[in-house]
């Protein structure tokens, strides 16, 4: 009887410590590697920085496009901008301009 009681006094606390250590390890692992863990937080921060840089680039492009649109919409149209747009649409050049024709490279369809 005494041996059983001594064995129970040792095994029960060891089992309790092992169980609580396992549960603690489970939560610590998920806090580091889980979907909302520390590693995921670092990945999300990198994505946020990349998207913020892309947003800044798109905002500058939008500002440039809005400036061109506003130049066309005012009462006095910028003649140089209008002439440039008309030449691009019509495909014509002024008689004093030098036009360099580049040979076109034939494109072959890609085989899938």
C-alpha positions as CSV (number, residue, x, y, z in Angstrom):
1,X,0.0,0.0,0.0
2,X,2.7,2.4,0.8
3,X,4.4,1.8,-2.5
4,X,1.2,2.5,-4.4
5,X,0.6,5.7,-2.5
6,X,4.1,6.9,-3.2
7,X,3.9,6.0,-6.8
8,X,0.6,7.9,-7.1
9,X,2.1,10.9,-5.4
10,X,4.8,11.0,-8.1
11,X,2.9,10.0,-11.3
12,X,-0.2,12.2,-10.8
13,X,1.8,15.5,-10.6
14,X,4.1,14.4,-13.5
15,X,1.0,13.7,-15.7
16,X,-0.6,17.0,-14.7
17,X,2.7,18.9,-15.5
18,X,3.0,17.1,-18.8
19,X,-0.6,17.9,-19.8
20,X,-0.3,21.5,-18.8
21,X,3.0,21.8,-20.6
22,X,1.5,20.3,-23.8
23,X,-1.4,22.7,-23.7
24,X,0.9,25.6,-23.1
25,X,3.2,24.5,-26.0
26,X,0.1,24.2,-28.3
27,X,-1.0,27.8,-27.6
28,X,2.6,29.2,-27.9
29,X,3.1,27.4,-31.2
30,X,-0.2,28.8,-32.6
31,X,0.6,32.3,-31.3
32,X,3.8,32.2,-33.4
33,X,2.8,30.2,-36.5
34,X,-1.0,30.4,-36.6
35,X,-3.2,32.4,-39.1
36,X,-3.1,35.4,-36.8
37,X,0.3,34.7,-35.3
38,X,3.5,36.7,-35.2
39,X,4.8,35.4,-38.5
40,X,1.6,36.2,-40.3
41,X,1.7,39.7,-38.8
42,X,5.1,40.3,-40.4
43,X,3.9,39.0,-43.7
44,X,0.8,41.3,-43.6
45,X,3.1,44.3,-42.7
46,X,5.2,43.5,-45.8
47,X,2.1,43.3,-48.0
48,X,0.7,46.6,-46.6
49,X,4.0,48.3,-47.4
50,X,4.0,47.0,-51.0
51,X,0.4,48.0,-51.5
52,X,1.0,51.4,-50.0
53,X,3.8,52.0,-52.5
54,X,1.6,50.8,-55.3
55,X,-1.1,53.1,-54.2
56,X,1.2,56.1,-54.1
57,X,2.3,55.2,-57.7
58,X,-1.3,55.0,-58.9
59,X,-2.1,58.3,-57.2
60,X,0.6,60.1,-59.1
61,X,-0.5,58.5,-62.4
62,X,-4.1,59.5,-61.6
63,X,-3.0,63.1,-60.9
64,X,-1.1,63.2,-64.2
65,X,-4.2,61.9,-66.1
66,X,-6.5,64.3,-64.3
67,X,-4.2,67.2,-65.3
68,X,-4.4,66.2,-69.0
69,X,-8.2,65.9,-68.8
70,X,-8.5,69.3,-67.1
71,X,-6.3,70.8,-69.9
72,X,-8.8,69.5,-72.5
73,X,-11.9,70.6,-70.5
74,X,-11.1,74.3,-69.9
75,X,-12.4,77.1,-72.1
76,X,-9.0,77.7,-73.6
77,X,-7.5,74.4,-74.9
78,X,-3.8,74.0,-74.9
79,X,-3.0,74.0,-78.6
80,X,0.2,71.9,-78.3
81,X,-1.7,69.2,-76.4
82,X,-4.6,69.3,-78.9
83,X,-2.2,69.0,-81.8
84,X,-0.3,66.2,-80.2
85,X,-3.5,64.2,-79.6
86,X,-4.8,64.9,-83.1
87,X,-1.6,63.7,-84.7
88,X,-1.5,60.6,-82.6
89,X,-5.1,59.8,-83.6
90,X,-4.8,60.6,-87.3
91,X,-1.3,59.3,-87.8
92,X,0.1,62.4,-89.5
93,X,3.2,64.5,-89.1
94,X,4.1,68.1,-89.7
95,X,6.1,68.8,-92.9
96,X,9.1,70.0,-90.8
97,X,9.3,66.9,-88.6
98,X,11.6,64.0,-89.1
99,X,9.8,60.6,-89.0
100,X,11.9,57.4,-88.4
101,X,10.2,54.2,-89.5
102,X,11.3,51.1,-87.6
103,X,10.8,47.7,-89.1
104,X,8.1,45.7,-87.5
105,X,9.0,42.3,-86.0
106,X,6.6,39.6,-87.1
107,X,4.9,38.0,-84.2
108,X,4.3,34.3,-84.3
109,X,1.4,32.7,-82.4
110,X,2.5,30.7,-79.4
111,X,1.8,27.1,-79.4
112,X,0.1,25.8,-76.2
